[in-house]
Amino acid sequence: KAPWNRKKVIGLAKDGHVLYGPYDDSGSLWQSADVDACNGVWSDDQEDFFYVATQWHPYVSGCQGPANSPHKEFEIYPQCSLNGIDKYYD
């Protein structure tokens, strides 16, 4: 029996991409730096795009991705507020 904290399919998005639960392959919770604006992630080989459940809004896919990741490219989100997302989850 597989451990409960591993990446598991929990659904299928309207755009046909797979939706995984809140744990990645290593058993860790997805972090905000891991996902795009739609809670989407590319596989390590960049072949597959999928959505993941997270501990922050929108919790599952909030839009149809893949979306740009300006927080990675331009580092704009860490500076736009003093009450960042990291304060709301462990």
Salt bridges, closest charged atoms under 4 A:
ASP25 OD1 - LYS7 NZ 3.55
